[in-house]
């Protein structure tokens, strides 16, 4: 009896390992990624200019002094100030790991979000490409807002896709407000995800629940900054100049920013199967809205502005591979018919 139980246990463990091998690969990937972040961050001798400003803002909050740069998003400075209030030291050593922590956690949430609907291999592909992007990695080693805003944007997506959870709509609204607090322009992407989910699911209650979490938190964030600074602004004037004549910067540097794999993203839009699954709509709109928004800003174009749209791009790229695989374009019968057609034309 004991031997039979042991045999069943071994079989169960073997099946569990087989079924979750992609999960184990992802865990290993996260551990290696965290070690790589630590190795690079530990060698940093001083922060970049923007990072120094966020550190100074954190000191201003702790010392009750006027903000050095009130137009910058304050969430990263609040988190740094919170860390300093616990440690009792205004040292930037602990602060420089904050971004990497949020970026890695964003990858975990993205994996869990996609795994639920698309499966582990699909989720691993999208998350891996996102986390290994050179711009995502580099700017997450700095004291900036890219990784922080990516985290809350992905968290918004997670709650919006969690239809079965009772308070997911309210939590999505809170996450969207924190996306705004982490990096003001990224709020547009989060709000577009909400609109897509409301329309595709035809669920007005989702909109009401999200607004119930969004509006109070948004008002609170603006009020805190306004009371502290005496005004509230989201950017310097040169960064708020929009034009209908879209900049070709991001299109010209598409491969440089997203890599060779991104060339597959437009291919996904050619398949009817892409539009048959409404789950994909959020990622399509996410990509289009972000790309058009940043292209419409005439005075400031930077590769790092595309960091938050990375998951959408790589989602479409992996979706293209999945569609090609399922369409049997490279099956033996398809290749044989292609050879016959070519030979006929040559004759």
C-alpha positions in Angstrom: 0.0 0.0 0.0 2.8 2.3 0.9 4.6 1.6 -2.4 1.5 2.2 -4.3 1.0 5.6 -2.6 4.7 6.5 -3.2 4.2 5.6 -6.9 1.2 7.8 -7.2 3.0 10.6 -5.4 5.9 10.4 -7.8 3.6 10.4 -10.8 1.7 13.4 -9.4 4.9 15.3 -8.8 6.2 14.4 -12.3 2.9 15.6 -13.8 3.0 18.8 -11.8 6.6 19.5 -12.9 5.6 18.8 -16.5 2.5 21.0 -16.5 4.4 23.8 -14.7 7.7 23.7 -16.5 7.1 27.1 -18.0 6.3 28.5 -14.5 9.5 27.0 -13.2 11.4 28.6 -16.2 9.8 31.9 -15.3 10.8 31.7 -11.7 14.3 30.9 -12.7 14.2 33.8 -15.2 13.0 36.3 -12.4 15.8 35.1 -10.1 18.5 35.7 -12.7 17.0 39.0 -13.7 17.0 40.2 -10.1 20.6 39.2 -9.7 21.5 41.0 -12.9 19.7 44.2 -11.7 21.5 44.0 -8.4 24.9 43.6 -10.1 24.3 46.7 -12.3 22.7 48.9 -9.7 25.4 48.2 -7.1 28.0 49.7 -9.4 26.2 53.0 -9.7 28.2 55.8 -8.2 25.7 58.7 -8.6 22.1 59.2 -9.9 21.2 60.7 -13.2 19.9 64.3 -13.2 16.2 63.4 -13.1 17.0 60.9 -10.3 18.7 63.6 -8.3 15.6 65.8 -8.7 13.3 63.0 -7.4 15.6 62.5 -4.4 15.6 66.2 -3.7 11.8 66.2 -3.9 11.7 63.3 -1.4 13.9 65.4 1.0 11.6 68.4 0.5 8.6 66.3 1.6 10.4 65.0 4.7 11.8 68.4 5.7 8.5 70.3 4.9 10.3 72.5 2.4 9.0 73.8 -1.0 9.3 71.3 -3.8 12.3 71.6 -6.1 10.2 70.4 -9.1 6.5 70.4 -8.4 5.6 69.6 -12.0 7.2 66.1 -11.7 5.1 63.1 -10.6 5.5 62.8 -6.9 4.8 59.1 -6.2 8.4 58.0 -6.6 9.5 60.7 -4.2 6.8 59.7 -1.7 8.0 56.1 -1.8 11.6 57.2 -1.3 10.5 59.5 1.6 8.7 56.6 3.1 11.8 54.4 2.9 13.9 57.1 4.5 11.4 57.6 7.3 11.7 53.9 8.2 15.5 53.6 7.8 16.1 57.0 9.4 18.8 57.8 6.8 18.4 60.0 3.7 20.8 57.8 1.7 20.2 57.0 -1.9 21.6 53.5 -1.7 18.2 51.9 -0.8 16.3 54.3 -3.1 18.2 53.2 -6.2 16.7 49.7 -6.0 13.1 50.8 -5.9 12.6 51.1 -9.7 14.0 47.6 -10.3 11.8 46.1 -7.7 8.7 47.6 -9.3 9.8 46.6 -12.8 10.4 42.9 -11.8 7.0 42.9 -9.9 5.4 44.3 -13.1 6.8 41.3 -15.0 5.4 38.9 -12.5 1.9 40.5 -12.7 2.1 40.6 -16.5 2.9 36.9 -16.5 0.1 36.0 -14.1 -2.4 38.1 -16.1 -1.6 36.5 -19.5 -1.1 33.0 -18.1 -4.7 32.9 -16.9 -6.1 33.3 -20.4 -3.3 32.7 -22.9 -1.3 30.0 -21.1 2.2 29.8 -19.7 4.2 29.6 -22.9 2.5 32.7 -24.3 2.8 34.6 -21.0 6.5 33.6 -20.8 7.2 34.9 -24.3 5.6 38.3 -23.8 7.0 38.8 -20.3 10.5 37.7 -21.3 10.7 40.0 -24.2 9.4 42.9 -22.2 11.8 42.4 -19.3 14.8 41.8 -21.5 14.3 44.9 -23.6 17.4 47.1 -23.2 15.4 50.3 -22.6 13.3 48.6 -19.9 16.3 47.2 -18.2 18.5 50.3 -18.3 15.9 52.9 -17.2 14.8 50.5 -14.4 18.3 50.7 -12.9 17.9 54.5 -12.5 15.8 56.5 -10.0 13.2 57.4 -12.6 9.5 56.7 -13.1 9.4 54.2 -16.0 9.4 51.0 -14.0 7.0 52.4 -11.4 4.5 53.5 -14.0 4.8 50.2 -15.8 4.0 48.4 -12.6 0.8 50.3 -11.9 -0.3 50.2 -15.6 0.1 46.4 -15.7 -1.6 46.2 -12.3 -4.6 48.2 -13.8 -4.7 45.6 -16.6 -4.6 42.7 -14.1 -7.6 44.0 -12.2 -9.5 44.9 -15.4 -9.0 41.4 -16.7 -10.1 39.8 -13.4 -13.8 39.6 -14.1 -14.6 37.1 -11.4 -13.2 39.1 -8.5 -15.7 41.2 -6.6 -13.7 44.4 -6.0 -11.5 44.2 -9.2 -13.3 47.2 -10.8 -12.6 49.5 -7.8 -9.0 48.2 -7.4 -8.5 48.9 -11.1 -9.6 52.5 -10.6 -7.1 52.8 -7.7 -4.3 51.3 -9.8 -5.1 53.8 -12.6 -4.9 56.7 -10.2 -1.6 55.5 -9.0 -0.5 55.2 -12.6 -1.3 58.9 -12.9 0.7 59.6 -9.7 3.7 57.6 -11.0 3.9 59.2 -14.4 1.1 61.6 -15.5 0.9 60.8 -19.3 0.7 57.1 -18.8 -2.8 57.6 -17.3 -4.1 57.9 -20.8 -3.0 54.3 -21.6 -4.6 53.0 -18.4 -7.9 54.8 -19.1 -8.0 53.5 -22.7 -7.7 50.0 -21.3 -10.7 50.7 -19.1 -12.8 52.0 -22.0 -11.9 48.9 -24.1 -12.9 46.5 -21.4 -16.2 48.4 -20.7 -17.1 48.4 -24.4 -16.1 44.8 -25.3 -17.8 43.4 -22.2 -20.7 45.8 -22.4 -20.4 46.3 -18.7 -21.4 49.8 -17.5 -21.0 48.6 -13.9 -17.3 48.1 -14.5 -17.0 51.8 -15.5 -18.9 52.9 -12.4 -16.8 50.7 -10.1 -13.6 51.9 -11.7 -14.6 55.5 -11.3 -15.5 54.9 -7.7 -11.9 53.9 -7.0 -10.3 56.3 -9.5 -11.9 59.7 -8.8 -11.4 59.9 -5.0 -7.8 58.7 -5.3 -7.1 61.1 -8.1 -8.6 64.0 -6.2 -6.5 63.1 -3.2 -3.3 63.0 -5.2 -3.9 66.3 -6.8 -5.0 67.9 -3.5 -1.8 66.7 -1.7 0.5 68.2 -4.4 -1.6 71.4 -4.6 -1.5 72.0 -0.9 2.3 71.4 -0.9 3.2 73.4 -4.0 0.4 75.9 -4.3 -0.4 74.8 -7.8 -0.6 71.6 -9.9 1.0 71.0 -13.3 1.8 67.8 -15.1 4.8 68.9 -17.3 6.8 71.9 -18.5 5.2 73.8 -21.3 7.5 72.4 -24.0 6.3 68.9 -23.2 2.6 69.7 -23.7 2.7 71.0 -27.2 0.7 68.6 -29.4 0.5 68.6 -33.2 -1.7 66.8 -35.8 1.4 66.3 -37.9 2.7 63.2 -36.1 6.4 62.8 -35.6 8.0 59.9 -37.5 10.6 59.4 -34.7 9.1 56.3 -33.2 8.3 54.7 -36.5 11.9 55.3 -37.8 13.3 53.9 -34.6 10.8 51.1 -34.2 13.2 48.2 -34.5 15.9 50.0 -32.5 13.4 50.5 -29.6 11.5 47.2 -29.7 13.9 44.8 -31.4 13.5 42.5 -34.3 10.7 40.6 -32.7 8.5 43.7 -32.9 8.3 43.2 -36.7 5.8 40.5 -36.0 3.4 42.8 -34.2 1.8 44.3 -37.4 1.5 40.7 -38.7 -1.0 39.8 -35.9 -3.3 42.5 -37.2 -3.6 40.7 -40.6 -5.3 37.6 -39.1 -9.1 37.4 -38.5 -8.4 35.2 -35.5 -6.9 38.3 -33.8 -10.2 40.1 -33.8 -12.3 37.0 -33.0 -11.0 37.0 -29.5 -12.1 40.2 -27.7 -9.4 39.7 -25.1 -6.9 41.0 -27.7 -8.6 44.3 -28.2 -7.1 45.9 -25.1 -3.6 45.3 -26.3 -4.4 46.6 -29.8 -5.9 49.8 -28.4 -3.1 50.1 -25.9 -0.5 50.1 -28.6 -2.3 52.5 -31.0 -3.2 55.0 -28.3 0.3 55.1 -26.8 2.0 55.3 -30.2 -0.2 58.1 -31.5 0.0 60.1 -28.2 3.7 60.2 -28.0 4.0 60.8 -31.7 1.7 63.8 -31.4 4.1 65.6 -28.9 6.2 67.8 -31.1 8.8 69.1 -28.7 10.1 65.9 -27.0 10.7 62.4 -28.4 12.7 59.8 -26.5 13.0 56.1 -26.8 12.2 55.6 -23.1 8.7 56.9 -23.6 7.8 53.6 -25.3 8.7 51.5 -22.3 5.1 51.3 -21.0 3.8 50.1 -24.4 6.3 47.2 -24.5 3.9 44.6 -23.2 1.3 45.5 -25.9 3.9 45.3 -28.7 5.3 41.9 -27.6 1.8 40.6 -27.0 1.0 41.2 -30.6 4.3 39.7 -31.7 3.7 36.5 -29.8 0.1 36.5 -31.0 1.3 36.7 -34.6 3.5 33.6 -34.0 0.5 31.8 -32.5 -1.7 32.7 -35.4 0.8 31.6 -37.9 1.3 28.3 -36.1 -2.5 27.6 -36.0 -3.1 28.7 -39.6 -0.8 25.8 -40.8 0.9 28.1 -43.2 4.1 26.0 -42.9 2.4 22.6 -42.9 3.5 19.9 -45.3 0.3 20.2 -47.3 0.7 24.0 -47.6 4.4 23.7 -48.6 3.6 21.0 -51.1 0.9 23.1 -52.7 3.2 26.1 -52.8 5.9 24.0 -54.5 3.4 22.7 -57.1 2.2 26.3 -57.9 5.8 27.5 -58.2 6.8 24.6 -60.5 3.7 25.2 -62.7 4.7 28.8 -63.1 8.2 27.9 -64.1 7.0 25.4 -66.7 
